[in-house]
């Protein structure tokens, strides 16, 4: 098989670059963002959140509003306004190297330059995304790369909990936000996993962070299971929200899977780099899959290699 690359208008997101093989398609905006705005198995619906009505925005003092748009984006952590919400409403440059496309935004007013490098496996519904935040200022800057995937409504997220044997030391970290209700009916937790359900009728936000040790998170929706790799949790590294390398957030519009890289100082010209893989599994029964079954299917694709 091979990967075809095309440019076309997609809904009201302007020009987008689409990479397609015989099993899946992925689309990335170039008039704004960038955002990975589309990902699906052939013959299935998009699993990404699409904010066509521009319902989710954030005012940024001294700048135009930040617009979510939907889909997958790269942010800079820790979360502060205005820097995190620096508007990315302008066109981005894109360059091709074979079947790999790099999307680079203009430098922000805060001395950062963001880029996404996206490649689609020629034979499988597997995408690799490399996130880079370059310090383009003339002074050291402290930050972390933050890769956020906004997913469509009606699904269920499952993430394995750490089962590492640590003896007298703790093995699980939970980070909670001031708006997080631990009794929220969308959320449940066992010794083996956390589960978070997206509900269009629940307007309040919910967020939790954990130390994800098993290397993946899975969201079942639209007859598919979206799997996102989670980079290894580094016990020696510092993360913006305590010791959490994975966070998830939901409201009535979407659910987010969020990977967070190391929080440290970057010299001028240095980059924070965060790499992840995505995979789509067919779920024709539209039943909530068990993590053990998901892991077996991922092993067949070579996802963890």
Protein Blocks (a to p, Z undefined) as FASTA:
>chain_A
ZZddddddehjnojadddddfkbccdddfkgcjddfbdcdehiacfbdcdfkopaccdde
hiacddfkiajdddddddddfklmoccfbccddddehjaccddddddfkopacddddddd
fkbccdcdddddddfbfbdcdddddddddddehiacdddddfbdehjacfbdcdddfklc
fkbfkbccdfkbccddddfklmbdcddddddfkopacddeehiacddddddddfkbccfk
ljafbdcdddfkbccdddddddddddehiacdddddddddddfkopacdfklmmmmmmmn
ommZZ
